Amino acid sequence: MTLDFEALSQRDAYAWMIHTITPRPIAWISTISAAGQTNLAPFSFFQGVCSKPPTLMFSGAVNRHGVKKDSVINVGQVPEFVVNIVPFALAEPMNLTATPLPHGESEFEKFGIASAPSLKVRPPRVAAAPVAFECRLDRIIDFGDGPSGSNVVFGRILCAHVDDAVLGADGQIDPAKLDTIGRMGGDNYVRTRELFTVVRPR
């Protein structure tokens, strides 16, 4: 089978991408508006970009009415955000925050998700997240026009909060303790505890 992405509809292209680019890490993004209203939403088009400078990105799709995600709107107003990493234990509350709420209504308050103050940015972090990256906006790049387009947000990592409970005896992250989840296609997720090791050639 060969797929001509130049001939596929946007919906079909999206379906093939999310079912094959797997597993995708999840950025649980917390932001704050200029009016001081907090927002919390998950994004699976998310990745680290580079370590010098330490930079990551997430991408928010524009909805069918041409409206940007609340997270993107907020970052445009207050150019800071927190990327909270999602373990298996937080899968359900993370999923709840994907619920479409009126702009300005806080997912932290709506779904009873405890927050903690950040050190260097204004948006709060998820208190129970095992890792949280405080970021300052670097730039937003828009792809596509109108509905189904996307706003790619790049952020400079200013600091990270790491729960000691997910560290191994060597002081580094223990993947089994971190127990992150990844997004597959549709409503499917994967739990990243089944590991194997391949030594990289030198």
Salt bridges, closest charged atoms under 4 A:
ASP70 OD1 - HIS103 ND1 2.83
GLU80 OE1 - ARG122 NE 3.08
GLU134 OE2 - HIS161 NE2 2.56
ASP138 OD1 - ARG139 NE 2.44
ASP138 OD2 - ARG156 NH2 3.97
ASP179 OD2 - ARG191 NH2 2.79
ASP179 OD1 - ARG193 NE 3.75
